[in-house]
Amino acid sequence: MSSLQDNTQSLTASADPAGALGRLARVLTGDSRVSVIFGAGEPRMEGERFVLPARLASEGANEAALHGALDLLAARHRYSEEARLDTPQAGVTGRIAQAIEDRRVLAQLARTFPGAQRYATSWRAQCADAVARRWSKLAWRERLAWAIERTLWDEAPGVLERDAAALAAALRAIDAPLDAARASQSTRASVRAAAAIVAGVRSLASRGANNMMQTAAPSEGLDDESARLAQAMDEFGEDDEIEPPGGAAQPDDARQGDDGASARASAASDSASGAALSEADAIHAATNRSATPERPRLSIPLTTAYDVVTDLTGRGDAAAWRKLRALARAETGALKAQLERVLKADELTHWKREQERGEIDRAALARLAASRGYRTPFRVARHASGRDTVVMLLLDLSGSMAGRKIELARLCAAALADALTQLAFDSEVLGYSSIEAPEMRARYERERAAGADLRAYNRFVERLDLRVFKRFDSRDLSGLAAIECGHENPDGEALAWAATRLAQRKARRRLLFVLSDGYPSTSDGDPAVLRSDLLARVQAVREQGIELVGIGILDDAVEAFYPDAVVVRKVHELPATAFATLSRLLAGRPH
């Protein structure tokens, strides 16, 4: 099998690299359903489809790393109980569990296919290079997580040499759980070992141990780093929520294993930290921790000069739009008719009665016959308040939306916009993503070289790529045929942009639907800041009187941010869910 992999190392130069890699993936996994595509972000599995980083396919020098990424997914598919452990809610615990699990399953794959070991080494080297490029921007929490991951893989320190004194004691404190992690024989054991590692780090921090004070000479000038690492250890895994495969419930022996691992980690912490700090040292460490600047609540860009807003209204391929519209009407024609009936029923039940002129009110005829002086037997139809509403659809165009998700999102947008236009509602369809801009990176490098304080920022090298597929003031929907995926998704900033456009429309009600398939993410931003940013933006939008709905596509992340959220568990149900949600809002009363 090693020779098979060697013969396919130049597959990215073939006419159909994804197809060739897909054939290799089916051999590695023994599963005929597996296929391969290229996309943004890290290697991941979407059902039976392997998504490999497009950046590696476009760089010949990274061909071995591309094969390593393929082997990684094949090993997960073949030997792991979970396709992914490092989910956003699992945090650093999930990341460490994933590292433990990847090491285990790749070792199993290498027993059957010896060539996998060499490709795994190439993939890990590529990961190390990526971390090295971002090292100066990583928070101490992230540095510590990478140090643990690198130690689990028994890799040379590399970039960690710069912070070796700062991280060494923390790593020594968790020798026991690290050894247990290397001996993992199952996915459950990997999860338990990760929890024990995190518990060990937090136990060391809870004892007030400032490990850098104990390991670094005064001449190294590491007092500030000491406080930062102490805070990072204190926050390590604080908000993580990770469950073992099969659910949260664990058998008694598993819980006992966790308790034992935590006890061993605690004992290791005591051994590594030595005697407790003196009272003066403890006060000094606490003072340093409190003096550390708080993480910003909003994700602030270094500059917005390179952000791009592209208006595609009426600029889509006309033939593609006609095909998309026909498909949308065929899929959602009945839903549109149902929505129209809901609105029609709402109109017919709203009348202003007891009028001196207008349409005869049949209910008042008896009173007219019985009372000669009765002069108000008429009624006047009220204006349909539901039509005094504007609707905006905001689409997440991140790389994770590639494939079936973006196809259904495009169909959903076409169906909604077409129906709203026919029903005389004003509507707008927007999309967003972000991508690294060379000009912005150059500016960032200049600022950093000049010694500028960049701690207040959370977007350094990526520009926003904002798209308008259909404006409020246009009935031309052909631009919807141009809906395609981008790269990353800074949700908070995009939501603020969309809400600003929506707030400028004069209407009794403003509805904003956000379609997304996960948590906010950028390659250069702190995920915690991106999440707090989105929460703050959602609150600000609601305070403007905008009715906001998050629609999650195969992911319930929207429920963490949007008070009114709907999760679509099956992709093909997206258009029906969007129509049902719109009907509910339009037929109901304003919030």
Secondary structure, DSSP 8 states (H G I E B T S, - for coil): -HHHHHHTTTGGGSS-HHHHHHHHHHHHH--TT-EEEEESSS-EEETTEEEEEHHHHT-GGGHHHHHHHHHHHHHHHHH-S-S-S--GGGHHHHHHHHHHHHHHHHHHHHHH-TTHHHHHHHHHHHHHHHHHHHGGGS-HHHHHHHHHHHHHTT---GGGGGGHHHHHHHHHTTHHHHHHHHT--SHHHHHHHHHHHHHHHHHHHHTT--HHHHHS-GGG--HHHHHHHHHHHHHTTTT-----TT-S---HHHHHHHHHHHHHHHHHHHHHH-S---HHHHHHHHHHHHHS----SS--BS-STT-EEEE-TT-S-HHHHHHHHHHHHHHHHHHHHHHHHHHHHHHHT-EEEEESSSEE-GGGHHHHHH-TT----EEEE---GGGSEEEEEEEE--GGGTTHHHHHHHHHHHHHHHHHHHTT-EEEEEEEEEEE-HHHHHHHHHHHHTT---TT-SBSSEEEEEEEEE-TT----GGGGG----SBB-HHHHHHHHHHHHHTS--SEEEEEEEESS--B-SSS-HHHHHHHHHHHHHHHHHTT-EEEEEEES--GGGGT-SSEEEESSGGGHHHHHHHHHHHHHHS---
